[in-house]
Amino acid sequence: MNKYPYIPKAMNDLFKKEKSRIDYLFLRPILLVIYFFLRIVIFPIKFLIHRRPLGFEGRSIDCLLAFGLKYLASHEAAELLIRHIQIEPLTYRFLLKNFKDKEEGNAKGMDGPDYEEAVSNQKLNGIEGDFSVLSFKEMITNSMTIGHDELSYEVADRFDRELFFKNLSQLRKEKPEDHNQYSKKILEFNKKSSFQILGCTNVVMLIVIVISILGDLKTTVKALNSFGSDSVVLWAMKHIYSDNKEVLTDLDFYMQVYNNRSHYNSSVFFSDPSQYLYYHIVFHEFVYTTLLTKSPDSVS
């Protein structure tokens, strides 16, 4: 939780405030201990009786998430989470822009826009989906949390190395979509109703704990291993900014660590709930900010 030069200023400022929160000082250590013992018990039980989804998992997870966002989360934490829900698919959409979707669409007798419309028909799900978050009911109905985790696997499946290189020069001239075009109306309910008890650290940790408890084994393992896309994004960013030494140096500090950040599946017993915030969310904040504000050209 120190101030690091390669992290966007807004995130450094948020973490500086986070260090002084009462829930960070007293609740976070308790949650870490609970999660350590919880996973030792919960995953063997899941292996025996809850290996496949039974249908209630997504709705249950998002019901608890909705309650937490509405009544417990600080406004900064809720805003960070909703922004992440939006900027991650926008980053993926940018990296896939005019690539595989368009070629697949042409192969199916559809032009690019028609194909994009065909794959953009599920709210809060899929890279091409609509990520306006208007209400808690909408979030629950569309299983936002599990849908978000699936994005990591979708971008890894759809990303094509040769098509990326083919369109790299065009990609360097473009910017990702502005996340502000997608509604964040759900934050108004948080501002009106929340007791502002939980900061971003504990909100993220509780989400991981809830998924671990309520999710089936297959879904939970996928969620806890959903960092593979970060390797794809990091690789792509290094090529986009290959002529910008400043950005390349910053990207080096987002290299994969020992757990859940490579192309290997890691054991759920060694997963770290803090990684979602301090590696995954921060990394996507950095990538999105860099794509909007930094030139791929060399900086003297």
Secondary structure by P-SEA (a helix, b strand, c coil): ccccccccaaaaaaaaaaaaccccccaaaaaaaaaaaaaaccaaaaaccccccccaaaaaaaaaaaaaaaccccaaaaaaaaaaacaaaaaaaaaacccaaaaaaaaacccaaaaaaaaccccccccccccccccaaaaaaaaaaaaaaaaaaaaaaaccaaaaaaaaaaaaacccccccccccaaaaaaaacccccccaaaaaaaaaaaaaccccaaaaaaaaacaaaaaaaaaaaaaaacccaaaaaaaaaacccccccccbbbbccccccccccccaaaaaaaaaaaaacccccccc
